[in-house]
Amino acid sequence: MLRVKTRALALGSLCALMLAFVACVARVEASRRPKYGGTLRVEIGARVASLDPAVAPATPEEAAAKDEIESLLYDHRNADGTFGGGTSAAGGAGAGSGAFRIEEWEPGRHLTLVANEDSSGGRPFVDSVDIEMGRGPKDRLLDLELGKTDFIEIPPEQARYAAEQGIRVSTSQPDELVAVVFLAGRPAAEDARLREALAQAIDRTAMVNFILQKEGEPAGGLLPQWSSGTAFLFSAAAAPAAAKEIAGQIGGSSRIVLGYDASDSLEESLAERIAVDAREAGIHVSPETLVGGRVPANCDARLVRLRMPSPRPRAALASFLATLAPEIDVTVADAPATAGETEKLAEGASAERIYEVERGIVNSYRVVPLVWLPEAYGLSARVRDWKAPAAGEGWPLADVWLEQESQ
């Protein structure tokens, strides 16, 4: 009899545990189920002066921010990189097929977007997105720590520090290339030996380890390994002895004026590092600030940041070359492999052809790849179902939802 009672008690306890487990699973599943509602608070560093596609952004930072906002307003990206199917071109309020439409707009300061009930992709989960502009990196991080915002952009070089401070950090695949571009027509830029010497002198690994705090990758080619699969064929290692030997063969003064964006602290740090590495090889690099993107006549080369518009190597390389074409001469005698690069990269170009074009540009040393950067974001605890965007994708704010308990 005692044994029977004991067994009954054990079965009863087991049933209670099972019921408790089922209830717990149900609560977890319910908490994971997307919920509609709430305002997603966003802070960015750029100041977007106009949402009219016909108005050109004043800086690369503004151009990147405007592109992200347009990805929320419009339904799709056209073949030429512009957006279509959304809010009016002038940036006024109105319905469209994009995920959001504009409700309030203070140029350069503040933007409020509301969910578009008629979106072709379905209604976003959040009711609205509130975007504050012109917020510095430190202010953005502080506001996120204090729970005043939900989504911020983090400079890649500060992502590791932010994570150490307990910030929830999300990073994408490395999809932004920083490179030195020699400007056609300048005496220093037309000296192939000087271009090669500088390329060999740069310590890209040190840039990643110390300036980027290990957030990024050294770049030897114009495409990342995860996209092309051939990046390992391009060396990113420094060769200071070879650089010094080449520089020693150049008669006269080996001097290069290197321009960088005055508003970009990362470009400034990279330019200064290039000057240090070049000095060890006997090359004098003089960093000079560029204001408003204007390149002075005495500038021999400048730093550029190229974000991949697509994860596909052909599309990304074609976009890079189209951007660089006005500044580099790809038909000169020392870069025959780059002549007619646009035609070579036509739709359907083989992997071998893509590699051939990339190798021709890199071997000319007219474009010197430095580092690959990821996109880094800070998120509050209440943001759910976040997935870092792939190359060419905008912020996936239409797909996230907010934990209601934290509102």
ABEGO torsion letter per residue (X at the ends): XAAAAAAAAAAAAAAAAAAAAAAAAAAAAAAABBBBEEBBBBBBABBBABABAABBBABAAAAAAAAAAAAAABABBBAAGBBBGBBBAAGBBEBBABABBBABBBBGABBBBBBBAABAAEBBABABBBBBBGBBAAAAAAAAAAGABABBBBBAAAAAAAAAAGBBBBBBBBABBBBBBBBBGBAAAABAAAAAAAAAABBAAAAAAAAAGGBEBBBABABBAAAAGAAAABBABBBAAAAAAAAAABBEBBBBBBBBBAABAAAAAAAAAAAAAAAAAGBBBBBBBBBGGBBBAABABBBBBBBBABABAAAAAAAAAAAAAAABBAABAABAAABGAAAAABBGBBAAAAAAAAAAAAAAGABBBABBBBBBBBBBAABBGBBBBBBGBBBBAAABBBBAAAX
